Amino acid sequence: MEYNKLVAVSGLSGLFELISSKADGGLVRSLEDKTTKFVSNRVHAFSHLESIEVFTTDENVNLSDVFLAMKGSSEAMPDANDAKAIKAYFQKVFPTMDFDRVYGSDMKKMVKWFDILVKNNIEIK
């Protein structure tokens, strides 16, 4: 599985591999439970992980840069349900993140998504 085939789907939790796309949606496979389903783009929006950017105090960075910083860090991963621990984690791991514009829910997603990537042995590019 390749990083450039991964998508987040609005309204659905987790990450998905985009298997094929059509004019009215796409066929996706969940990285968590390996189920495959058709997702309509009338109801859901697809966001390729490689196109997601994160606000910083300088120029925006790609999400993969944040994941690589997380991978290279010796900090313990925070509990995904502890908002204060997540923010403290990112203040150490990626201190240039703009904490006024990156919401706690976004940081929580990054922690969960990183965990999914690690469990599925996906190389972050």
C-alpha positions as CSV (number, residue, x, y, z in Angstrom):
1,M,0.0,0.0,0.0
2,E,1.4,3.4,-0.9
3,Y,1.0,6.7,0.9
4,N,-0.1,8.5,-2.2
5,K,-3.2,6.3,-2.5
6,L,-4.5,7.1,1.0
7,V,-7.4,9.4,1.6
8,A,-9.5,10.8,4.4
9,V,-13.2,10.7,3.8
10,S,-15.4,13.4,5.4
11,G,-18.0,11.9,7.7
12,L,-16.1,8.6,8.1
13,S,-13.4,8.1,10.7
14,G,-10.0,6.6,9.9
15,L,-8.0,6.4,6.7
16,F,-8.8,4.6,3.5
17,E,-7.0,3.3,0.5
18,L,-8.5,4.7,-2.7
19,I,-8.9,1.6,-4.9
20,S,-10.7,3.2,-7.8
21,S,-12.6,6.3,-8.6
22,K,-15.6,7.1,-10.7
23,A,-17.4,10.3,-11.6
24,D,-19.9,9.8,-8.7
25,G,-17.5,8.6,-6.0
26,G,-14.9,6.0,-5.2
27,L,-14.2,2.5,-4.0
28,V,-12.3,2.6,-0.8
29,R,-10.8,0.1,1.7
30,S,-10.5,0.9,5.4
31,L,-7.0,0.6,6.8
32,E,-8.5,-0.4,10.2
33,D,-11.0,-3.2,9.5
34,K,-10.0,-3.9,5.8
35,T,-13.7,-3.5,4.6
36,T,-14.3,-2.2,1.1
37,K,-17.2,0.0,0.1
38,F,-18.3,2.5,-2.4
39,V,-18.4,6.1,-1.1
40,S,-20.5,8.7,-3.0
41,N,-19.0,12.1,-3.6
42,R,-22.4,13.6,-3.3
43,V,-22.3,12.9,0.4
44,H,-18.6,12.7,1.2
45,A,-15.5,14.6,0.2
46,F,-12.1,12.9,-0.4
47,S,-8.9,14.4,0.8
48,H,-5.6,12.8,-0.3
49,L,-3.2,12.7,2.6
50,E,-0.4,14.0,0.4
51,S,-2.3,17.2,-0.4
52,I,-3.2,18.1,3.2
53,E,-1.2,21.0,4.7
54,V,-0.7,22.0,8.3
55,F,-0.6,25.7,9.5
56,T,2.8,26.7,11.0
57,T,4.2,30.0,12.2
58,D,6.1,30.2,9.0
59,E,4.9,28.7,5.7
60,N,2.5,25.8,5.7
61,V,3.9,22.3,5.6
62,N,2.7,19.1,4.2
63,L,1.1,16.6,6.6
64,S,3.8,14.1,5.8
65,D,6.4,16.5,7.3
66,V,4.5,16.4,10.6
67,F,4.3,12.6,10.4
68,L,8.0,12.4,9.8
69,A,8.7,14.6,12.8
70,M,6.4,12.3,14.9
71,K,8.3,9.2,13.6
72,G,11.7,10.7,14.4
73,S,10.6,11.8,17.9
74,S,11.5,10.0,21.1
75,E,8.4,11.5,22.8
76,A,5.8,8.9,23.8
77,M,2.6,9.1,21.8
78,P,-0.2,10.8,23.8
79,D,-3.6,9.3,24.6
80,A,-5.8,10.2,21.7
81,N,-8.6,11.3,24.1
82,D,-6.4,13.7,26.2
83,A,-6.5,17.1,24.4
84,K,-3.9,18.7,26.8
85,A,-1.4,15.8,26.3
86,I,-1.8,16.0,22.5
87,K,-1.1,19.7,22.4
88,A,1.9,19.3,24.8
89,Y,3.1,16.5,22.5
90,F,3.0,18.6,19.4
91,Q,4.6,21.6,21.2
92,K,7.6,19.3,21.7
93,V,7.6,17.4,18.4
94,F,6.6,20.2,16.0
95,P,7.0,23.5,17.8
96,T,6.4,25.6,14.7
97,M,2.8,24.4,14.4
98,D,0.4,27.4,14.6
99,F,-1.6,26.3,17.7
100,D,-4.1,29.2,17.2
101,R,-5.1,27.9,13.7
102,V,-4.7,24.1,14.1
103,Y,-7.6,22.9,16.2
104,G,-7.3,20.2,18.9
105,S,-9.6,18.0,16.8
106,D,-7.1,18.2,13.9
107,M,-4.2,17.3,16.2
108,K,-6.2,14.4,17.5
109,K,-6.8,13.2,13.9
110,M,-3.0,13.4,13.3
111,V,-2.3,11.2,16.3
112,K,-4.9,8.6,15.2
113,W,-3.9,8.7,11.6
114,F,-0.2,8.3,12.5
115,D,-1.1,5.3,14.6
116,I,-3.0,3.7,11.7
117,L,0.0,4.3,9.3
118,V,2.4,2.7,11.8
119,K,0.1,-0.3,12.3
120,N,-0.2,-0.8,8.6
121,N,3.6,-0.4,7.9
122,I,3.0,2.4,5.4
123,E,6.1,4.3,4.4
124,I,5.5,8.1,4.8
125,K,6.7,10.0,1.8
